Amino acid sequence: MKVVVVASQKGGSGKTTLAGHLAVQAELSGSGPVGLIDVDPQGSLADWWNERAAPNPFFIQTAVPRLAADIKELAAHGLELLVIDTPPALTSTIAEVIRVADLVVIPTRPSPHDLRSIGATMELVEHLGKPLVFVVNGASARAKITGEAVSLLSQHGPLAPSIIHQRVDFAASMIDGRTVMELPGGSRSAKEIVALWDYLETRLSGTRRSRRLPMVPAGLRDSAPAGEAKVEGRA
């Protein structure tokens, strides 16, 4: 079983939407069974899943202190992929979540403030020796800042080639527990998510250990109760 952690210190980077979409696309592409864990106290991913009519992905209720043990149990029961959504903060709890990751996905919007905020996340992932991938998320089409973000991020770690653009269908689909891939019509948004998952799947299958990341430049720096894992699904 592989574990993907979606993490970013910056709020509003689109972690929850991306986590849900990646989990669903992994199921659609035949990489399941897929499980979801939400360790963000706001519970936005759990709220989305509760609105969802489709049976997959599974939602797993657990607690961070039991996460490592529960992951072993879930793998023994045949789960192939686990996607974990995290809160917009870097705490000892987030460090414990990143510790179990096979790949850390760091979404960032192409804005100066968002780009400056990734430094602390990079440093934590580097310290824990985990592979990472940057994802440019919520981009505006043909905006100059998007190209600048791509150039900057690619200098400091692997960057997903699929840029996720800001579109209304992402928010609209999440209202009732769906994703853009499950809306009729085959939108550009859906194609971007498909391409992103294809890339991440390649990284997961080919990466066991991270390369040493460069030091983060100054310009990128920012000055549920414990118990057995509970897997929820739908008949």
Residue pairs with C-beta under 8 A, 6 or more apart in sequence:
1 71
1 74
1 75
1 79
1 80
1 81
1 82
2 80
2 81
2 82
2 102
2 103
2 204
3 71
3 81
3 82
3 84
3 100
3 101
3 102
3 103
4 22
4 81
4 82
4 83
4 84
4 101
4 102
4 103
4 104
4 105
4 200
4 204
5 84
5 86
5 97
5 98
5 100
5 101
5 103
5 104
5 105
6 15
6 18
6 19
6 22
6 83
6 84
6 85
6 86
6 104
6 105
6 107
7 15
7 86
7 94
7 97
7 98
7 104
7 105
7 106
7 121
7 125
8 15
8 86
8 88
8 106
8 107
8 108
8 117
8 118
8 121
9 88
9 89
9 90
9 117
9 118
9 120
9 121
9 222
10 88
10 108
10 109
10 113
10 114
10 117
10 118
11 88
12 88
12 109
13 88
13 107
13 108
13 109
13 114
13 137
13 138
14 107
14 109
14 137
14 138
14 164
15 40
15 85
15 86
15 88
15 107
16 40
16 44
16 45
16 48
16 85
17 170
17 171
17 174
18 105
18 107
18 135
18 137
18 164
19 36
19 45
19 83
19 84
19 85
20 36
20 45
20 48
20 49
20 85
20 174
20 179
21 170
21 179
21 180
21 181
21 193
22 83
22 105
22 193
22 196
22 197
22 200
23 34
23 35
23 36
23 57
23 81
23 83
24 34
24 54
24 56
24 57
24 179
24 181
24 182
25 179
25 181
25 193
25 194
25 196
25 197
26 32
26 34
26 57
26 81
26 83
26 197
26 201
27 33
27 34
27 56
27 57
28 181
29 194
29 197
29 198
29 201
31 80
31 81
31 201
32 56
32 57
32 80
32 81
33 56
33 57
33 58
33 78
33 79
33 80
33 81
34 56
34 57
34 58
34 79
34 80
34 81
34 82
34 83
35 57
35 58
35 59
35 60
35 74
35 79
35 81
35 82
35 83
35 231
36 45
36 49
36 57
36 58
36 59
36 60
36 82
36 83
36 84
36 85
37 59
37 60
37 62
37 67
37 82
37 83
37 84
37 85
38 44
38 45
38 46
38 49
38 59
38 84
38 85
39 64
39 84
39 85
39 86
39 87
39 93
39 97
40 85
40 86
40 87
40 88
41 87
42 87
44 85
45 85
46 59
48 174
48 177
49 59
49 177
49 232
50 177
51 175
51 176
51 177
52 176
52 177
52 178
53 176
53 177
53 234
54 177
54 178
54 182
54 234
55 233
55 234
55 235
56 233
57 83
58 79
58 231
58 232
58 233
59 231
59 232
59 233
60 70
60 74
60 82
60 229
60 230
60 231
60 232
61 224
61 229
61 230
61 231
61 232
62 70
62 224
62 227
62 228
62 229
62 230
63 224
63 225
63 226
63 227
64 93
64 96
64 97
65 96
65 226
66 226
66 227
66 228
66 229
67 96
67 97
67 100
68 99
68 100
70 228
70 229
71 82
71 100
73 228
73 229
74 82
74 229
74 231
77 231
84 97
84 101
86 94
86 97
87 94
90 120
90 121
90 124
94 124
95 124
95 128
98 104
98 124
98 125
98 128
98 130
99 128
99 130
101 130
102 130
102 131
102 204
102 207
103 130
103 131
103 132
103 133
103 200
103 203
103 204
103 207
104 125
104 130
104 131
104 132
104 133
105 132
105 133
105 135
105 200
106 118
106 121
106 122
106 125
106 132
106 133
106 134
106 135
107 134
107 135
107 136
107 137
107 164
108 114
108 115
108 117
108 118
108 134
108 135
108 136
108 137
108 149
108 153
109 136
109 137
109 138
109 139
110 136
110 138
110 139
110 140
110 143
110 145
110 146
110 148
110 149
110 150
111 145
112 145
115 149
115 152
115 153
115 220
116 219
116 220
116 221
116 222
117 222
118 134
118 153
118 220
119 216
119 217
119 220
119 221
119 222
120 221
120 222
122 132
122 156
122 157
122 213
122 216
122 220
123 216
125 132
125 210
125 213
126 210
126 212
126 213
126 216
129 209
129 210
130 210
131 158
131 203
131 207
131 209
131 210
131 211
132 157
132 158
132 210
132 213
133 157
133 158
133 159
133 160
133 199
133 200
133 203
134 153
134 154
134 156
134 157
134 158
134 159
134 160
135 159
135 160
135 162
135 164
135 196
136 146
136 149
136 150
136 153
136 159
136 160
136 163
136 164
137 164
138 164
138 165
138 166
139 146
139 149
139 163
139 164
139 165
139 166
140 146
140 165
140 166
141 165
146 163
150 159
150 163
152 220
153 159
156 213
156 214
156 216
156 217
156 220
157 213
158 203
160 196
160 199
160 200
161 195
161 199
162 192
162 193
162 195
162 196
162 199
163 192
164 189
164 192
164 193
164 196
165 188
165 189
165 192
167 180
167 187
167 188
167 189
169 180
169 183
169 187
169 189
170 180
170 189
172 183
173 179
173 180
173 182
173 183
179 190
179 193
180 187
180 189
180 190
180 193
181 190
181 193
181 194
183 190
